[in-house]
Amino acid sequence: MRVEIGTGVAIGDGVPLALIAGPCVIESEEHVQFLARRILDIAGPYIFKASFDKANRSSGSSYRGPGMDAGLRILGRVRDLGIPVLTDIHETWQAERAAESVDVLQIPAFLCRQTDLLIAAGRTGRVVNIKKGQFVAPQDMRHAVDKVASTGNDKVVLTERGSSFGYNNLVVDMRGIAIMRKLGRPVVFDATHSVQLPGAAGSASGGQPEFIAPLARAAVGAGVDGLFIEVHEAPERALSDGANALRLDRLGALLDSLRGIDALVRGAEVVKTSTPSQIDG
């Protein structure tokens, strides 16, 4: 299945590897404009992502974002640049308002079983990106897909972001990519949240960004349709999830390698295996 997102951007069958990228949270309008334009220069057409409210921070005192009104205004101005935009929603009432300013509504992993939220997102007619919960088997994401589809909205994307592996750790089972693709929906791999160490820094999450590249390469090799990568020019200063963000100046080289792998994988899917030669003897 192929899902069109904005002008000139799509995810799914017959389309090269898609990219969803941006900061975890909106830090300021100037910062969003800087990153949106810089990523476009590096990556070409892509989907910008940022949250107007990070309602699931580890600590209640952590920075959450500028809020809905200011956040959607900022994201709308990115969209005015011709860049499709994705943002999270956490409550049903946010769906319709957010849909006025963005192209993709994202359901956070913790909320992927929230029926009312999925239905509210589906009713907007926007593309809905559902992150697979850390506690959900990949085959069980069919229920989340069905909830959105029950509204008549067939534009659903699924995102793998790792599964809980004991306390403060995640593991990625690459079989999940193949399993979720069998549900007939494009599948994205979240290469940065998959290296997160939830709650490992006490009042915040830690991360292992050195594993972003190898996991991303493995996911593209497994046939994923798109990559979700949170980037920041200075992760050590990021106001949210800097511990697992990719440094902006490393994005170009990583994309080059991933696009090369994607081309090989997609080529392998269409090349017929030749008949092996007979061995004498």
Backbone as CSV, one residue per row, in Angstrom:
resi,resn,N_x,N_y,N_z,CA_x,CA_y,CA_z,C_x,C_y,C_z
1,MET,0.843,-1.200,0.000,0.000,0.000,0.000,0.874,1.245,0.000
2,ARG,0.393,2.274,-0.680,1.124,3.536,-0.759,0.259,4.647,-0.163
3,VAL,0.848,5.447,0.715,0.132,6.550,1.347,0.778,7.862,0.918
4,GLU,-0.015,8.742,0.313,0.465,10.051,-0.118,0.420,11.006,1.065
5,ILE,1.506,11.768,1.236,1.582,12.717,2.350,2.070,14.055,1.806
6,GLY,1.177,14.994,1.697,1.571,16.293,1.182,1.924,16.221,-0.292
7,THR,2.653,17.228,-0.752,3.029,17.324,-2.160,4.385,16.673,-2.391
8,GLY,4.411,15.648,-3.232,5.673,15.033,-3.611,6.279,14.090,-2.593
9,VAL,5.523,13.727,-1.554,6.034,12.811,-0.536,5.029,11.679,-0.336
10,ALA,5.531,10.453,-0.308,4.676,9.289,-0.083,5.470,8.225,0.655
11,ILE,4.752,7.302,1.278,5.364,6.169,1.971,4.680,4.901,1.491
12,GLY,5.474,3.889,1.130,4.884,2.609,0.794,5.363,2.030,-0.504
13,ASP,4.572,1.134,-1.062,4.949,0.358,-2.233,5.334,1.259,-3.415
14,GLY,6.447,0.912,-4.052,6.873,1.608,-5.247,7.510,2.953,-5.012
15,VAL,7.754,3.302,-3.759,8.331,4.603,-3.424,9.657,4.384,-2.691
16,PRO,10.700,5.141,-3.023,11.962,5.010,-2.285,11.779,5.342,-0.808
17,LEU,12.762,4.984,-0.030,12.729,5.163,1.421,12.300,6.575,1.819
18,ALA,11.261,6.679,2.625,10.764,7.976,3.097,11.478,8.356,4.393
19,LEU,11.494,9.656,4.672,12.130,10.151,5.892,11.167,11.041,6.664
20,ILE,11.036,10.746,7.958,10.348,11.609,8.914,11.427,12.096,9.877
21,ALA,11.622,13.394,9.992,12.734,13.891,10.797,12.424,15.254,11.391
22,GLY,13.046,15.532,12.527,12.873,16.807,13.204,13.218,16.662,14.668
23,PRO,13.043,17.705,15.450,13.347,17.628,16.878,12.227,16.915,17.630
24,CYS,12.533,16.455,18.808,11.512,15.787,19.615,10.366,16.744,19.917
25,VAL,10.702,17.948,20.331,9.705,18.921,20.763,10.030,20.283,20.165
26,ILE,9.034,21.105,19.988,9.257,22.475,19.523,9.953,23.252,20.631
27,GLU,11.138,23.755,20.339,11.883,24.548,21.321,11.641,26.040,21.120
28,SER,11.525,26.460,19.868,11.199,27.838,19.508,10.871,27.852,18.025
29,GLU,10.213,28.909,17.565,9.916,28.997,16.143,11.190,29.107,15.317
30,GLU,12.168,29.854,15.814,13.429,30.018,15.097,14.144,28.682,14.948
31,HIS,14.125,27.882,16.000,14.795,26.585,15.963,14.092,25.642,14.989
32,VAL,12.769,25.647,14.992,12.012,24.803,14.076,12.283,25.193,12.631
33,GLN,12.293,26.494,12.343,12.557,26.949,10.982,13.974,26.570,10.543
34,PHE,14.922,26.715,11.449,16.307,26.344,11.133,16.401,24.866,10.783
35,LEU,15.857,23.997,11.636,15.959,22.556,11.396,15.155,22.133,10.165
36,ALA,13.957,22.681,9.993,13.122,22.286,8.854,13.839,22.580,7.537
37,ARG,14.444,23.752,7.435,15.136,24.135,6.208,16.437,23.351,6.037
38,ARG,17.147,23.144,7.130,18.432,22.446,7.045,18.230,20.981,6.662
39,ILE,17.232,20.326,7.238,16.962,18.929,6.882,16.560,18.829,5.421
40,LEU,15.770,19.781,4.941,15.378,19.780,3.533,16.609,19.882,2.632
41,ASP,17.569,20.726,3.010,18.806,20.862,2.231,19.578,19.543,2.184
42,ILE,19.577,18.820,3.303,20.341,17.580,3.415,19.623,16.413,2.746
43,ALA,18.324,16.302,2.998,17.579,15.084,2.648,16.729,15.188,1.404
44,GLY,16.404,16.400,0.963,15.408,16.531,-0.089,14.018,16.393,0.517
45,PRO,12.985,16.118,-0.285,11.618,16.020,0.239,11.512,15.034,1.402
46,TYR,10.858,15.473,2.469,10.729,14.650,3.674,9.531,15.155,4.460
47,ILE,9.255,14.522,5.602,8.165,14.919,6.492,8.785,15.457,7.778
48,PHE,8.485,16.704,8.104,9.017,17.304,9.336,8.163,16.869,10.516
49,LYS,8.829,16.564,11.645,8.089,16.184,12.840,8.565,16.988,14.045
50,ALA,7.628,17.326,14.886,7.926,17.959,16.173,6.645,17.954,16.989
51,SER,6.781,17.891,18.293,5.620,17.853,19.178,5.344,19.236,19.751
52,PHE,4.068,19.615,19.785,3.701,20.873,20.446,3.551,20.672,21.944
53,ASP,3.348,19.405,22.355,3.229,19.088,23.779,3.687,17.654,24.004
54,LYS,4.746,17.492,24.778,5.205,16.151,25.149,4.547,15.786,26.474
55,ALA,3.368,15.191,26.357,2.574,14.907,27.547,3.049,13.679,28.306
56,ASN,4.045,12.967,27.773,4.489,11.719,28.405,5.940,11.794,28.875
57,ARG,6.382,13.002,29.289,7.740,13.117,29.822,7.880,12.314,31.113
58,SER,9.120,11.861,31.402,9.355,11.059,32.601,9.008,11.825,33.870
59,SER,9.402,13.096,33.906,9.174,13.931,35.084,8.135,14.992,34.788
60,GLY,7.300,15.288,35.774,6.289,16.324,35.618,6.874,17.709,35.482
61,SER,8.146,17.878,35.836,8.787,19.199,35.760,9.578,19.384,34.457
62,SER,9.605,18.364,33.588,10.354,18.455,32.336,9.639,19.355,31.332
63,TYR,10.401,19.942,30.438,9.852,20.811,29.402,8.937,20.008,28.487
64,ARG,7.750,20.554,28.209,6.769,19.840,27.395,6.545,20.464,26.033
65,GLY,6.905,21.712,25.846,6.654,22.370,24.574,5.864,23.647,24.752
66,PRO,5.586,24.349,23.646,4.905,25.639,23.737,3.397,25.553,23.899
67,GLY,2.841,24.351,23.796,1.397,24.197,23.868,0.764,24.189,22.487
68,MET,-0.536,23.894,22.457,-1.212,23.676,21.186,-1.300,24.928,20.330
69,ASP,-1.751,26.026,20.857,-1.973,27.216,20.033,-0.683,27.689,19.374
70,ALA,0.341,27.928,20.181,1.617,28.397,19.637,2.274,27.314,18.794
71,GLY,2.187,26.075,19.249,2.838,24.978,18.537,2.270,24.752,17.151
72,LEU,0.957,24.747,17.026,0.342,24.532,15.717,0.600,25.713,14.782
73,ARG,0.672,26.911,15.334,1.015,28.063,14.500,2.418,27.896,13.924
74,ILE,3.358,27.453,14.758,4.744,27.237,14.320,4.817,26.137,13.275
75,LEU,4.105,25.036,13.515,4.118,23.922,12.559,3.439,24.307,11.246
76,GLY,2.405,25.123,11.336,1.739,25.582,10.128,2.672,26.380,9.233
77,ARG,3.594,27.106,9.824,4.541,27.899,9.039,5.595,27.014,8.375
78,VAL,5.882,25.857,8.962,6.739,24.887,8.275,6.006,24.339,7.061
79,ARG,4.754,24.051,7.238,3.928,23.546,6.138,3.841,24.563,5.000
80,ASP,3.862,25.844,5.345,3.840,26.894,4.325,5.080,26.854,3.431
81,LEU,6.145,26.216,3.919,7.372,26.067,3.123,7.238,24.951,2.088
82,GLY,6.125,24.227,2.125,5.939,23.099,1.218,6.436,21.789,1.791
83,ILE,6.709,21.773,3.102,7.189,20.570,3.784,6.025,19.942,4.555
84,PRO,5.652,18.686,4.276,4.592,18.035,5.066,5.010,17.949,6.533
85,VAL,4.031,17.971,7.435,4.309,18.045,8.869,3.551,16.954,9.623
86,LEU,4.234,16.389,10.627,3.668,15.374,11.526,3.773,15.877,12.953
87,THR,2.743,15.634,13.752,2.821,15.925,15.176,1.987,14.917,15.958
88,ASP,2.291,14.794,17.253,1.569,13.871,18.134,0.281,14.495,18.648
89,ILE,-0.699,13.656,18.913,-1.847,14.055,19.708,-1.984,13.062,20.853
90,HIS,-2.490,13.559,21.983,-2.615,12.709,23.162,-4.050,12.576,23.655
91,GLU,-4.920,13.493,23.206,-6.311,13.480,23.648,-7.229,13.654,22.448
92,THR,-8.448,13.133,22.573,-9.357,13.129,21.426,-9.653,14.533,20.916
93,TRP,-9.801,15.506,21.806,-10.180,16.854,21.391,-9.081,17.538,20.581
94,GLN,-7.852,17.022,20.669,-6.751,17.630,19.933,-6.754,17.249,18.453
95,ALA,-7.411,16.158,18.093,-7.302,15.620,16.734,-7.768,16.610,15.675
96,GLU,-8.975,17.109,15.819,-9.535,17.981,14.783,-8.757,19.279,14.666
97,ARG,-8.366,19.847,15.796,-7.609,21.098,15.752,-6.236,20.901,15.133
98,ALA,-5.542,19.833,15.503,-4.202,19.585,14.956,-4.270,19.321,13.460
99,ALA,-5.342,18.650,13.026,-5.482,18.300,11.608,-5.568,19.525,10.716
100,GLU,-5.926,20.678,11.267,-5.999,21.900,10.479,-4.615,22.422,10.104
101,SER,-3.580,22.002,10.870,-2.244,22.568,10.678,-1.194,21.569,10.220
102,VAL,-1.506,20.266,10.264,-0.499,19.260,9.922,-1.067,18.234,8.953
103,ASP,-0.170,17.445,8.367,-0.554,16.427,7.390,-0.710,15.046,8.000
104,VAL,0.009,14.788,9.091,0.003,13.462,9.724,-0.236,13.619,11.216
105,LEU,-1.201,12.884,11.735,-1.427,12.818,13.174,-0.774,11.541,13.697
106,GLN,0.068,11.700,14.688,0.790,10.548,15.239,0.192,10.140,16.585
107,ILE,-0.043,8.841,16.716,-0.519,8.277,17.979,0.690,7.743,18.733
108,PRO,1.018,8.313,19.892,2.184,7.844,20.651,2.063,6.372,21.016
109,ALA,3.218,5.735,21.175,3.241,4.297,21.460,2.429,3.933,22.695
110,PHE,2.535,4.754,23.741,1.803,4.455,24.968,0.290,4.455,24.764
111,LEU,-0.185,5.092,23.684,-1.617,5.284,23.483,-2.164,4.502,22.295
112,CYS,-1.409,3.551,21.781,-1.790,2.875,20.540,-3.011,1.977,20.685
113,ARG,-3.473,1.740,21.913,-4.682,0.942,22.119,-5.876,1.794,22.536
114,GLN,-5.696,3.117,22.563,-6.765,4.016,22.995,-7.784,4.187,21.880
115,THR,-8.856,3.442,21.952,-9.853,3.381,20.876,-10.383,4.755,20.491
116,ASP,-10.804,5.550,21.459,-11.399,6.848,21.148,-10.400,7.773,20.454
117,LEU,-9.132,7.708,20.844,-8.111,8.552,20.233,-7.866,8.133,18.788
118,LEU,-7.787,6.840,18.538,-7.590,6.335,17.181,-8.761,6.711,16.269
119,ILE,-9.953,6.599,16.778,-11.132,6.931,15.977,-11.189,8.434,15.710
120,ALA,-10.869,9.243,16.720,-10.874,10.696,16.525,-9.854,11.101,15.466
121,ALA,-8.680,10.473,15.485,-7.653,10.770,14.480,-8.134,10.341,13.097
122,GLY,-8.729,9.151,13.015,-9.204,8.653,11.735,-10.267,9.540,11.121
123,ARG,-11.147,10.080,11.947,-12.252,10.898,11.447,-11.798,12.207,10.808
124,THR,-10.590,12.647,11.114,-10.103,13.888,10.518,-9.775,13.732,9.039
125,GLY,-9.548,12.480,8.596,-9.160,12.238,7.216,-7.685,12.409,6.958
126,ARG,-6.949,12.824,7.956,-5.504,12.956,7.803,-4.839,11.576,7.858
127,VAL,-3.604,11.506,7.369,-2.808,10.293,7.551,-2.598,10.089,9.048
128,VAL,-2.715,8.851,9.505,-2.529,8.524,10.920,-1.332,7.586,11.050
129,ASN,-0.318,8.035,11.773,0.859,7.202,12.039,0.736,6.649,13.452
130,ILE,0.602,5.337,13.557,0.447,4.698,14.867,1.768,4.064,15.275
131,LYS,2.314,4.524,16.383,3.523,3.888,16.900,3.151,2.632,17.674
132,LYS,3.841,1.553,17.366,3.583,0.291,18.064,4.024,0.409,19.516
133,GLY,3.127,0.104,20.414,3.468,0.164,21.829,4.598,-0.776,22.186
134,GLN,5.393,-0.375,23.168,6.500,-1.209,23.629,6.010,-2.525,24.218
135,PHE,4.729,-2.610,24.453,4.098,-3.752,25.115,3.203,-4.547,24.169
136,VAL,3.234,-4.221,22.869,2.303,-4.823,21.913,3.046,-5.697,20.905
137,ALA,2.534,-6.888,20.656,3.107,-7.750,19.620,2.792,-7.148,18.253
138,PRO,3.715,-7.252,17.301,3.479,-6.611,15.997,2.201,-7.058,15.315
139,GLN,1.861,-8.342,15.408,0.639,-8.819,14.751,-0.623,-8.228,15.373
140,ASP,-0.541,-7.804,16.635,-1.719,-7.244,17.297,-1.995,-5.803,16.897
141,MET,-1.094,-5.196,16.112,-1.356,-3.841,15.632,-2.493,-3.808,14.620
142,ARG,-2.940,-4.980,14.173,-4.085,-5.010,13.260,-5.317,-4.405,13.923
143,HIS,-5.421,-4.520,15.240,-6.581,-3.969,15.939,-6.570,-2.439,15.884
144,ALA,-5.396,-1.854,16.050,-5.286,-0.392,15.966,-5.614,0.087,14.553
145,VAL,-5.110,-0.647,13.553,-5.410,-0.312,12.156,-6.908,-0.378,11.907
146,ASP,-7.531,-1.416,12.399,-8.973,-1.605,12.177,-9.783,-0.472,12.818
147,LYS,-9.334,0.019,13.959,-10.065,1.108,14.625,-10.059,2.370,13.773
148,VAL,-8.901,2.704,13.213,-8.825,3.874,12.349,-9.633,3.635,11.075
149,ALA,-9.464,2.459,10.481,-10.155,2.143,9.230,-11.670,2.126,9.394
150,SER,-12.158,1.885,10.611,-13.608,1.858,10.847,-14.254,3.217,10.592
151,THR,-13.438,4.281,10.542,-13.953,5.629,10.279,-14.030,5.914,8.782
152,GLY,-13.565,4.958,7.963,-13.508,5.169,6.521,-12.180,5.743,6.064
153,ASN,-11.262,5.943,7.000,-9.935,6.480,6.683,-8.968,5.312,6.546
154,ASP,-8.445,5.120,5.333,-7.551,4.006,5.062,-6.077,4.422,5.085
155,LYS,-5.821,5.690,5.409,-4.447,6.217,5.344,-3.737,6.012,6.684
156,VAL,-3.240,4.796,6.868,-2.618,4.411,8.137,-1.184,3.945,7.897
157,VAL,-0.279,4.427,8.738,1.128,4.015,8.720,1.449,3.457,10.103
158,LEU,2.275,2.414,10.159,2.683,1.826,11.433,4.168,2.072,11.667
159,THR,4.522,2.362,12.912,5.926,2.636,13.237,6.419,1.726,14.345
160,GLU,7.535,1.051,14.076,8.228,0.213,15.066,9.185,1.091,15.860
161,ARG,9.150,0.963,17.196,10.045,1.772,18.014,10.667,0.996,19.197
162,GLY,10.727,-0.333,19.023,11.340,-1.160,20.050,10.323,-1.668,21.059
163,SER,10.683,-2.764,21.722,9.825,-3.385,22.725,10.532,-3.415,24.068
164,SER,9.752,-3.350,25.137,10.329,-3.368,26.480,11.145,-4.630,26.698
165,PHE,12.323,-4.445,27.261,13.234,-5.557,27.492,13.765,-5.413,28.917
166,GLY,12.971,-5.888,29.879,13.326,-5.649,31.266,13.075,-4.186,31.607
167,TYR,13.781,-3.678,32.607,13.618,-2.296,33.027,14.611,-1.395,32.318
168,ASN,14.162,-0.186,31.924,15.026,0.851,31.338,15.756,0.405,30.084
169,ASN,15.139,-0.481,29.318,15.814,-0.941,28.104,14.776,-1.361,27.066
170,LEU,15.182,-1.274,25.817,14.336,-1.694,24.699,15.130,-2.625,23.801
171,VAL,14.438,-3.458,23.058,15.081,-4.305,22.055,14.215,-4.253,20.794
172,VAL,14.858,-4.316,19.645,14.129,-4.290,18.372,14.162,-5.687,17.759
173,ASP,12.983,-6.229,17.514,12.855,-7.515,16.836,12.513,-7.216,15.376
174,MET,13.492,-7.371,14.489,13.300,-7.010,13.091,12.230,-7.856,12.399
175,ARG,11.857,-8.973,12.995,10.759,-9.759,12.427,9.464,-8.959,12.427
176,GLY,9.353,-8.043,13.392,8.145,-7.241,13.507,7.869,-6.394,12.273
177,ILE,8.928,-5.960,11.591,8.752,-5.160,10.379,8.034,-5.979,9.315
178,ALA,8.513,-7.196,9.098,7.875,-8.071,8.112,6.454,-8.427,8.518
179,ILE,6.234,-8.661,9.806,4.901,-9.024,10.292,3.921,-7.878,10.072
180,MET,4.326,-6.655,10.410,3.410,-5.518,10.255,3.192,-5.159,8.787
181,ARG,4.184,-5.382,7.935,3.978,-5.116,6.502,2.913,-6.050,5.930
182,LYS,2.768,-7.243,6.523,1.735,-8.174,6.054,0.324,-7.671,6.374
183,LEU,0.226,-6.638,7.227,-1.070,-6.042,7.514,-1.503,-5.119,6.388
184,GLY,-0.635,-4.960,5.382,-0.990,-4.162,4.217,-0.819,-2.674,4.392
185,ARG,-0.004,-2.263,5.363,0.233,-0.844,5.631,1.718,-0.534,5.538
186,PRO,2.071,0.688,5.141,3.481,1.063,5.164,4.017,0.995,6.590
187,VAL,5.267,0.588,6.714,5.892,0.467,8.027,7.131,1.352,8.088
188,VAL,7.225,2.110,9.158,8.342,3.018,9.409,9.132,2.494,10.597
189,PHE,10.440,2.725,10.589,11.265,2.348,11.733,11.750,3.601,12.441
190,ASP,11.451,3.708,13.716,11.904,4.825,14.541,13.296,4.490,15.075
191,ALA,14.308,5.012,14.392,15.687,4.640,14.707,16.221,5.315,15.954
192,THR,15.563,6.379,16.415,16.091,7.089,17.583,15.403,6.672,18.887
193,HIS,14.073,6.526,18.870,13.432,6.055,20.096,13.757,4.590,20.380
194,SER,14.163,3.857,19.351,14.531,2.455,19.562,15.833,2.307,20.342
195,VAL,16.634,3.373,20.412,17.873,3.308,21.198,17.721,4.063,22.517
196,GLN,16.487,4.436,22.828,16.205,5.104,24.090,16.328,4.119,25.249
197,LEU,16.734,4.632,26.405,16.737,3.863,27.646,15.715,4.525,28.568
198,PRO,14.453,4.091,28.523,13.379,4.794,29.230,13.639,4.928,30.730
199,GLY,13.614,6.170,31.187,13.773,6.436,32.613,15.145,6.163,33.177
200,ALA,16.109,5.829,32.331,17.417,5.397,32.831,18.246,6.521,33.429
201,ALA,17.874,7.768,33.159,18.627,8.909,33.712,17.939,9.486,34.936
202,GLY,17.140,8.682,35.591,16.463,9.131,36.798,15.171,9.853,36.470
203,SER,15.245,11.172,36.297,14.048,11.953,35.975,13.882,12.139,34.475
204,ALA,14.709,11.481,33.687,14.633,11.562,32.225,15.115,10.251,31.631
205,SER,14.882,10.086,30.325,15.351,8.888,29.646,16.788,9.053,29.182
206,GLY,17.518,7.948,29.145,18.851,7.954,28.570,18.784,7.459,27.134
207,GLY,19.948,7.175,26.573,19.951,6.686,25.204,21.306,6.175,24.776
208,GLN,21.326,5.449,23.674,22.560,4.913,23.098,22.608,5.270,21.610
209,PRO,22.877,6.535,21.283,22.823,6.981,19.881,23.836,6.295,18.981
210,GLU,24.850,5.659,19.564,25.820,4.944,18.736,25.194,3.765,17.991
211,PHE,23.986,3.363,18.414,23.316,2.243,17.755,22.257,2.692,16.743
212,ILE,22.090,4.006,16.556,21.109,4.489,15.575,21.432,3.947,14.190
213,ALA,22.671,4.120,13.749,23.051,3.717,12.393,22.924,2.211,12.162
214,PRO,23.472,1.351,13.039,23.348,-0.090,12.761,21.911,-0.590,12.783
215,LEU,21.083,-0.053,13.681,19.693,-0.490,13.703,18.942,0.016,12.473
216,ALA,19.233,1.245,12.060,18.580,1.787,10.864,18.953,0.966,9.636
217,ARG,20.233,0.596,9.527,20.664,-0.221,8.382,19.966,-1.577,8.401
218,ALA,19.840,-2.164,9.578,19.160,-3.464,9.682,17.695,-3.346,9.281
219,ALA,17.033,-2.267,9.701,15.624,-2.083,9.380,15.408,-1.882,7.882
220,VAL,16.277,-1.098,7.255,16.150,-0.891,5.811,16.412,-2.214,5.089
221,GLY,17.371,-2.980,5.577,17.625,-4.292,5.000,16.442,-5.225,5.152
222,ALA,15.644,-5.015,6.201,14.462,-5.847,6.431,13.265,-5.397,5.602
223,GLY,13.428,-4.297,4.849,12.372,-3.880,3.937,11.445,-2.806,4.444
224,VAL,11.877,-2.013,5.424,11.027,-0.961,5.962,10.752,0.096,4.882
225,ASP,9.615,0.784,4.996,9.212,1.768,3.986,9.706,3.178,4.296
226,GLY,10.024,3.439,5.545,10.467,4.777,5.914,11.240,4.763,7.212
227,LEU,11.973,5.858,7.459,12.743,6.028,8.687,12.240,7.238,9.444
228,PHE,12.140,7.104,10.743,11.781,8.183,11.657,13.038,8.479,12.468
229,ILE,13.566,9.690,12.340,14.825,10.024,13.007,14.705,11.394,13.654
230,GLU,14.816,11.455,14.966,14.858,12.753,15.626,16.275,13.304,15.550
231,VAL,16.379,14.545,15.105,17.689,15.165,14.912,17.763,16.489,15.668
232,HIS,18.985,16.865,16.006,19.226,18.135,16.702,20.661,18.530,16.409
233,GLU,20.879,19.821,16.224,22.247,20.271,15.924,23.168,20.146,17.124
234,ALA,22.601,20.098,18.325,23.388,19.947,19.553,22.577,19.121,20.542
235,PRO,22.554,17.790,20.389,21.713,16.952,21.253,21.928,17.172,22.746
236,GLU,23.143,17.556,23.122,23.423,17.776,24.545,22.648,18.969,25.104
237,ARG,22.126,19.837,24.217,21.352,20.997,24.657,19.857,20.829,24.372
238,ALA,19.464,19.716,23.786,18.057,19.506,23.426,17.185,19.511,24.681
239,LEU,15.979,20.056,24.554,15.073,20.161,25.695,14.277,18.886,25.945
240,SER,14.370,17.922,25.004,13.707,16.627,25.192,14.400,15.576,24.338
241,ASP,14.667,14.428,24.923,15.195,13.252,24.218,16.519,13.486,23.492
242,GLY,17.317,14.412,23.977,18.626,14.628,23.360,19.533,13.420,23.473
243,ALA,19.324,12.599,24.522,20.200,11.452,24.756,20.101,10.407,23.655
244,ASN,18.999,10.393,22.891,18.868,9.405,21.823,18.671,10.058,20.456
245,ALA,18.984,11.348,20.334,18.831,12.047,19.052,20.087,11.881,18.198
246,LEU,19.900,11.991,16.882,21.018,11.967,15.949,21.519,13.394,15.751
247,ARG,22.832,13.564,15.821,23.393,14.892,15.565,23.149,15.259,14.106
248,LEU,22.685,16.469,13.882,22.280,16.911,12.553,23.372,16.728,11.507
249,ASP,24.624,16.995,11.865,25.689,16.909,10.868,26.028,15.477,10.463
250,ARG,25.355,14.495,11.085,25.567,13.092,10.711,24.427,12.543,9.853
251,LEU,23.417,13.360,9.632,22.236,12.875,8.918,22.541,12.557,7.458
252,GLY,23.291,13.412,6.789,23.531,13.221,5.361,24.233,11.918,5.039
253,ALA,25.316,11.634,5.756,26.072,10.406,5.498,25.229,9.172,5.809
254,LEU,24.449,9.242,6.882,23.592,8.103,7.230,22.554,7.867,6.147
255,LEU,21.912,8.934,5.674,20.905,8.781,4.626,21.498,8.197,3.352
256,ASP,22.695,8.629,2.999,23.336,8.092,1.798,23.481,6.581,1.891
257,SER,23.936,6.092,3.040,24.122,4.646,3.192,22.785,3.919,3.209
258,LEU,21.786,4.515,3.862,20.479,3.861,3.958,19.778,3.808,2.605
259,ARG,19.921,4.861,1.822,19.297,4.870,0.497,19.959,3.862,-0.429
260,GLY,21.246,3.651,-0.240,21.927,2.623,-1.019,21.408,1.239,-0.690
261,ILE,21.222,0.960,0.596,20.681,-0.331,1.023,19.250,-0.491,0.514
262,ASP,18.464,0.586,0.617,17.067,0.544,0.159,16.976,0.202,-1.320
263,ALA,17.861,0.800,-2.117,17.847,0.519,-3.556,18.160,-0.941,-3.832
264,LEU,19.105,-1.494,-3.090,19.451,-2.908,-3.257,18.291,-3.812,-2.858
265,VAL,17.661,-3.500,-1.731,16.558,-4.331,-1.248,15.384,-4.283,-2.215
266,ARG,15.033,-3.092,-2.682,13.895,-2.969,-3.596,14.206,-3.619,-4.945
267,GLY,15.478,-3.538,-5.357,15.874,-4.219,-6.580,15.787,-5.716,-6.436
268,ALA,16.175,-6.221,-5.269,16.140,-7.669,-5.029,14.723,-8.199,-5.044
269,GLU,13.739,-7.332,-4.669,12.349,-7.783,-4.615,11.764,-8.012,-6.008
270,VAL,12.345,-7.367,-7.027,11.765,-7.477,-8.364,12.590,-8.342,-9.319
271,VAL,13.798,-8.685,-8.898,14.645,-9.510,-9.751,14.281,-10.981,-9.539
272,LYS,13.958,-11.670,-10.616,13.620,-13.087,-10.510,14.889,-13.911,-10.343
273,THR,14.784,-14.902,-9.493,15.929,-15.782,-9.294,16.122,-16.664,-10.536
274,SER,17.337,-16.681,-11.064,17.598,-17.498,-12.231,17.692,-18.979,-11.850
275,THR,17.470,-19.842,-12.838,17.542,-21.286,-12.576,18.985,-21.681,-12.327
276,PRO,19.272,-22.334,-11.204,20.659,-22.727,-10.932,21.162,-23.732,-11.964
277,SER,22.431,-23.609,-12.288,23.009,-24.537,-13.249,23.173,-25.928,-12.653
278,GLN,23.113,-26.905,-13.513,23.285,-28.289,-13.051,24.762,-28.558,-12.778
279,ILE,25.010,-29.325,-11.753,26.380,-29.694,-11.403,26.648,-31.104,-11.912
280,ASP,27.706,-31.236,-12.703,28.047,-32.558,-13.238,28.436,-33.509,-12.109
281,GLY,28.154,-34.766,-12.324,28.659,-35.744,-11.378,27.601,-36.543,-10.796
